[in-house]
Amino acid sequence: MNFKEYIEIHRPSIYAKICEYVPMAEPKAHHQIMRDYIDRQGAYRRPGLVMLTGELFGAKPEDLVVPAAAEQLSEDWILMQDDVEDDSELRRGKPAIQRIYGWVHSFNASNTGQMAMWRMLKDYMVKYPEKGNRLFEKFYHMLEYTVEGQYVENQFIHHTKDLNQASEALYYRILDSKTCYYTVYGPMQLGAIAAGQKGETLEVLKEIGQPAGVAFQIVDDILDMTGDEKLFGKKNFGDLYEGKLTLMVLHAFESATPEEKAKMNAIYAKKRQDKTKEEIDFLRELIDKYDGLGYARRTAEVYGNKAKAAVEKHKDKFPLNGFTPLVMSAMEELYIRKK
């Protein structure tokens, strides 16, 4: 069994728990908007990591479903807000939420998901006071750092818009909060906390999950340019249209001539809807010219190897059970993927 197969075993119970907390209540038109992304269902990687790490350290699946469901629901409502902010075209293979219901109703409905998420965590605290409180604090800190990362990214996209003021350090700062913590080691730590783990275990999971998160995000950026839209579930070149920072763009900009840099900046200064296909094609040609994709792939491999090395380094700290090899599978599948 690999990590994807593991996820599919637990997907039904996680989805059912989310629907329990976000029912089709009145007014149905309002709740239908929040349920839209919930019912599309995503890859369920984050709740899968909650479940897997929890079971690795001895927790029962039934005691992990609520934290896993809260993790997935956080993704669902955050993605709704992200898509409104970025005016994205596609999400999970269908039109982005604001393109169906409008940005006002979509953003408002996302609050329903957020409130249900906090209700889940509150109920978990009532059932498991000691570890429930620790899990709540970890969850809060994870989302707090994620929102800060969103601010840093939005500041560049909507205000700075100047690649001269960008750097790989800025790129890594954004993905550290939005991907490394929120997508990888945060969910792993939540599962460990639900299994009663503390201190050193949480730090080990961070050491493993941080480089895996970097590799995941770089691959995500690559797939934005090269992936099959039907598999990836999003329109290609969305990062270029939205003016996001990627390693490919930063590498191309650093290598470009003064004239090319000026044109890249002029394109990045524009709003998404004002960018033309010809301008996006120019950015793509520069990335190809300076081997931006190759640079990104090599960097992703470096971080993927760091994650595998960290797993090997700390393998004696993991229980020897059937879930141990799945941790390696999970780390690899974060960055060896097509969607």
C-alpha positions as CSV (number, residue, x, y, z in Angstrom):
1,M,0.0,0.0,0.0
2,N,1.2,3.5,-0.8
3,F,0.2,6.9,0.6
4,K,-2.4,7.5,-2.1
5,E,-4.1,4.2,-1.4
6,Y,-3.9,4.9,2.3
7,I,-5.7,8.2,1.7
8,E,-8.5,6.5,-0.2
9,I,-9.2,4.2,2.7
10,H,-9.9,7.1,5.0
11,R,-11.4,9.6,2.5
12,P,-15.0,8.5,3.1
13,S,-14.9,9.0,6.9
14,I,-13.2,12.3,6.6
15,Y,-15.6,13.6,4.0
16,A,-18.6,12.4,6.0
17,K,-17.3,14.2,9.1
18,I,-17.0,17.4,7.2
19,C,-20.5,17.1,5.8
20,E,-21.8,16.5,9.4
21,Y,-20.4,19.9,10.4
22,V,-21.3,21.7,7.2
23,P,-24.8,20.3,6.4
24,M,-27.1,21.6,3.7
25,A,-28.9,23.9,6.1
26,E,-31.1,26.9,5.4
27,P,-30.5,29.1,3.5
28,K,-29.5,26.3,1.2
29,A,-28.2,28.7,-1.5
30,H,-25.7,30.0,1.0
31,H,-24.5,26.6,2.3
32,Q,-24.4,25.2,-1.2
33,I,-21.5,27.6,-2.0
34,M,-19.4,26.3,0.9
35,R,-20.3,22.7,0.1
36,D,-19.2,23.2,-3.5
37,Y,-15.5,22.9,-2.8
38,I,-16.1,20.4,0.0
39,D,-18.1,18.1,-2.4
40,R,-15.5,18.4,-5.2
41,Q,-12.9,17.0,-2.7
42,G,-9.2,17.5,-3.2
43,A,-6.2,15.2,-3.0
44,Y,-6.7,14.9,0.8
45,R,-3.0,14.9,1.3
46,R,-3.1,17.1,4.5
47,P,-5.8,15.0,6.3
48,G,-4.0,11.9,5.1
49,L,-0.8,13.0,6.9
50,V,-2.8,13.7,10.0
51,M,-4.2,10.2,9.9
52,L,-1.0,8.5,8.9
53,T,1.2,10.1,11.5
54,G,-1.4,9.6,14.2
55,E,-1.7,5.9,13.4
56,L,2.1,5.6,13.2
57,F,2.3,6.7,16.9
58,G,-0.6,4.5,18.0
59,A,-3.7,6.5,17.7
60,K,-6.9,4.9,16.6
61,P,-8.5,6.1,13.3
62,E,-11.7,7.0,15.0
63,D,-9.8,9.4,17.3
64,L,-8.1,11.1,14.3
65,V,-11.0,11.7,12.0
66,V,-12.0,15.1,13.6
67,P,-8.5,16.6,13.4
68,A,-8.1,15.3,9.9
69,A,-11.5,16.7,8.9
70,A,-10.7,20.1,10.4
71,E,-7.4,20.1,8.4
72,Q,-9.3,19.3,5.1
73,L,-12.0,21.8,5.9
74,S,-9.4,24.5,6.5
75,E,-8.0,23.8,3.0
76,D,-11.5,24.1,1.5
77,W,-12.4,27.5,2.9
78,I,-8.9,28.9,2.5
79,L,-8.9,27.9,-1.2
80,M,-12.2,29.7,-1.7
81,Q,-10.6,32.9,-0.3
82,D,-7.4,32.4,-2.3
83,D,-9.4,31.9,-5.5
84,V,-11.4,35.1,-4.9
85,E,-8.2,37.0,-4.1
86,D,-6.4,35.7,-7.2
87,D,-9.5,35.5,-9.5
88,S,-8.5,32.0,-10.4
89,E,-10.1,30.3,-13.3
90,L,-10.2,26.6,-12.3
91,R,-10.2,24.7,-9.0
92,R,-10.3,20.9,-8.9
93,G,-11.1,20.7,-12.6
94,K,-14.2,23.0,-12.4
95,P,-14.7,26.8,-12.6
96,A,-13.3,28.6,-9.5
97,I,-16.0,29.4,-6.9
98,Q,-16.3,33.1,-7.6
99,R,-16.8,32.5,-11.3
100,I,-20.0,30.6,-10.4
101,Y,-21.4,32.5,-7.5
102,G,-19.6,35.9,-7.5
103,W,-16.9,37.0,-5.2
104,V,-19.1,38.5,-2.5
105,H,-21.2,35.4,-1.9
106,S,-18.2,33.1,-2.2
107,F,-16.0,35.0,0.3
108,N,-18.9,35.2,2.7
109,A,-19.8,31.5,2.4
110,S,-16.1,30.6,3.1
111,N,-16.7,31.9,6.7
112,T,-19.2,29.0,7.2
113,G,-16.4,26.6,6.6
114,Q,-14.1,28.4,9.0
115,M,-16.7,28.5,11.8
116,A,-17.4,24.8,11.3
117,M,-13.6,24.1,11.5
118,W,-13.3,25.8,14.8
119,R,-16.4,24.0,16.1
120,M,-14.7,20.7,15.2
121,L,-11.6,21.6,17.2
122,K,-13.7,22.8,20.1
123,D,-15.6,19.5,20.2
124,Y,-12.3,17.7,20.1
125,M,-11.0,19.7,23.1
126,V,-14.1,18.8,25.1
127,K,-13.6,15.1,24.4
128,Y,-9.8,15.2,25.0
129,P,-9.0,18.2,27.2
130,E,-5.2,17.9,27.5
131,K,-4.2,16.8,24.0
132,G,-7.2,18.7,22.6
133,N,-5.9,22.0,23.9
134,R,-2.4,21.3,22.6
135,L,-3.8,20.3,19.2
136,F,-5.9,23.5,19.1
137,E,-2.9,25.7,19.9
138,K,-0.8,24.0,17.2
139,F,-3.7,24.4,14.7
140,Y,-4.0,28.0,15.5
141,H,-0.3,28.7,15.2
142,M,-0.2,26.8,11.9
143,L,-3.0,28.9,10.4
144,E,-1.7,32.1,11.9
145,Y,1.7,31.6,10.1
146,T,-0.1,30.6,6.9
147,V,-2.1,33.8,6.9
148,E,1.1,35.8,7.4
149,G,2.6,34.0,4.4
150,Q,-0.5,34.9,2.4
151,Y,0.0,38.5,3.3
152,V,3.7,38.5,2.2
153,E,2.7,36.9,-1.1
154,N,-0.2,39.3,-1.7
155,Q,2.0,42.3,-0.8
156,F,4.3,41.3,-3.7
157,I,1.5,40.4,-6.2
158,H,-0.7,43.4,-5.6
159,H,1.6,46.2,-4.4
160,T,5.3,45.6,-4.9
161,K,5.1,44.0,-8.4
162,D,8.8,44.5,-8.9
163,L,11.1,41.5,-9.6
164,N,14.1,43.7,-8.7
165,Q,12.7,43.6,-5.1
166,A,12.1,39.8,-5.2
167,S,14.5,37.1,-4.2
168,E,14.7,33.4,-3.6
169,A,14.7,34.2,0.1
170,L,11.3,35.9,-0.3
171,Y,10.0,32.9,-2.2
172,Y,11.2,30.5,0.5
173,R,9.6,32.7,3.2
174,I,6.3,32.5,1.5
175,L,6.3,28.7,0.9
176,D,7.7,28.0,4.4
177,S,4.4,29.2,5.9
178,K,2.0,28.3,3.1
179,T,3.4,25.0,2.2
180,C,6.0,23.5,4.5
181,Y,4.1,24.1,7.7
182,Y,0.5,24.1,6.5
183,T,0.8,21.3,4.0
184,V,3.4,18.9,5.4
185,Y,4.9,19.1,8.9
186,G,1.9,20.9,10.5
187,P,-0.6,18.1,9.6
188,M,2.1,15.5,10.7
189,Q,2.5,17.3,14.0
190,L,-1.3,17.4,14.5
191,G,-1.5,13.6,14.0
192,A,1.4,13.1,16.5
193,I,-0.3,15.3,19.1
194,A,-3.5,13.4,18.7
195,A,-1.4,10.3,19.5
196,G,0.0,11.9,22.6
197,Q,3.4,12.8,21.2
198,K,5.3,15.9,22.4
199,G,8.6,17.8,22.2
200,E,11.3,15.9,20.3
201,T,8.8,14.0,18.1
202,L,7.3,17.3,16.8
203,E,10.7,18.7,16.0
204,V,11.7,15.5,14.1
205,L,8.6,15.8,12.0
206,K,9.4,19.4,11.2
207,E,12.9,18.4,10.1
208,I,11.4,15.8,7.8
209,G,8.5,17.9,6.6
210,Q,10.2,21.2,5.9
211,P,12.3,20.1,3.0
212,A,9.5,17.8,1.7
213,G,7.3,20.9,1.7
214,V,9.8,22.9,-0.3
215,A,10.0,20.1,-2.9
216,F,6.2,19.9,-3.0
217,Q,5.8,23.6,-3.8
218,I,8.5,23.7,-6.4
219,V,6.9,20.7,-8.2
220,D,3.5,22.5,-7.8
221,D,5.0,25.5,-9.6
222,I,6.4,23.3,-12.3
223,L,3.1,21.6,-12.8
224,D,1.4,25.0,-13.2
225,M,3.5,25.3,-16.4
226,T,3.7,21.7,-17.6
227,G,0.9,19.7,-16.0
228,D,-2.1,18.2,-17.7
229,E,-5.0,20.6,-16.8
230,K,-7.4,17.7,-16.5
231,L,-5.2,16.0,-13.9
232,F,-3.9,19.1,-12.2
233,G,-7.4,20.7,-12.0
234,K,-6.1,24.2,-12.6
235,K,-5.4,26.3,-15.7
236,N,-1.8,26.2,-16.9
237,F,0.3,29.4,-16.3
238,G,-1.9,30.7,-13.6
239,D,1.1,31.7,-11.5
240,L,2.4,33.8,-14.4
241,Y,-1.0,35.5,-14.9
242,E,-1.4,36.1,-11.2
243,G,2.2,37.5,-10.8
244,K,3.3,34.9,-8.3
245,L,7.0,34.3,-7.5
246,T,8.4,30.9,-8.6
247,L,11.9,29.7,-8.9
248,M,11.6,29.5,-12.7
249,V,10.7,33.2,-12.9
250,L,13.4,34.3,-10.4
251,H,16.1,32.2,-12.1
252,A,15.1,33.6,-15.5
253,F,15.0,37.2,-14.2
254,E,18.4,36.9,-12.6
255,S,19.9,35.5,-15.9
256,A,18.0,38.0,-18.2
257,T,19.4,40.9,-20.1
258,P,18.5,44.5,-18.9
259,E,16.0,44.7,-21.7
260,E,14.4,41.4,-20.9
261,K,14.3,42.3,-17.2
262,A,12.5,45.6,-18.0
263,K,9.9,43.7,-20.1
264,M,9.4,41.0,-17.4
265,N,8.8,43.7,-14.8
266,A,6.4,45.5,-17.1
267,I,4.3,42.4,-17.4
268,Y,4.5,41.6,-13.7
269,A,3.3,45.1,-13.0
270,K,0.0,44.4,-14.8
271,K,-3.2,42.9,-13.2
272,R,-4.1,39.4,-14.2
273,Q,-6.9,40.4,-16.5
274,D,-4.7,42.9,-18.4
275,K,-1.9,40.4,-19.3
276,T,-2.0,39.1,-22.9
277,K,-1.3,35.6,-24.1
278,E,1.7,37.1,-26.0
279,E,3.1,38.5,-22.7
280,I,2.7,35.2,-21.0
281,D,4.4,33.5,-24.0
282,F,7.3,35.9,-23.6
283,L,7.7,34.9,-19.9
284,R,7.5,31.2,-20.9
285,E,10.2,31.7,-23.6
286,L,12.5,33.4,-21.2
287,I,12.1,30.6,-18.7
288,D,12.9,28.1,-21.5
289,K,15.8,30.2,-22.6
290,Y,17.5,30.2,-19.2
291,D,16.5,26.7,-18.2
292,G,14.2,27.8,-15.4
293,L,12.4,24.5,-15.4
294,G,15.6,22.5,-15.2
295,Y,16.8,24.7,-12.3
296,A,13.5,24.2,-10.5
297,R,13.6,20.4,-11.0
298,R,17.1,20.1,-9.7
299,T,16.3,22.2,-6.7
300,A,13.2,20.1,-6.0
301,E,15.3,17.0,-6.2
302,V,17.8,18.4,-3.7
303,Y,15.1,19.1,-1.2
304,G,13.4,15.8,-1.8
305,N,16.6,14.0,-1.0
306,K,16.9,16.1,2.2
307,A,13.5,14.9,3.3
308,K,14.5,11.3,2.6
309,A,17.8,11.7,4.4
310,A,15.9,13.1,7.4
311,V,13.6,10.1,7.5
312,E,16.6,7.8,7.4
313,K,18.3,9.8,10.1
314,H,15.4,9.6,12.5
315,K,14.0,6.2,11.6
316,D,15.0,4.8,15.1
317,K,12.6,7.4,16.6
318,F,9.6,5.9,14.8
319,P,7.7,2.8,16.0
320,L,8.4,-0.2,13.8
321,N,4.9,-1.0,12.4
322,G,3.1,-1.1,9.1
323,F,2.8,2.6,8.9
324,T,6.6,3.3,9.0
325,P,7.2,2.7,5.3
326,L,4.2,4.7,4.5
327,V,5.9,7.8,5.9
328,M,8.6,7.5,3.3
329,S,6.0,6.9,0.6
330,A,4.1,10.0,1.7
331,M,7.2,12.2,1.5
332,E,8.1,10.9,-1.9
333,E,4.5,11.3,-3.3
334,L,4.5,14.9,-2.3
335,Y,7.0,15.8,-5.0
336,I,6.9,12.8,-7.4
337,R,3.5,13.5,-8.8
338,K,1.5,14.7,-11.9
339,K,-1.1,16.6,-10.0
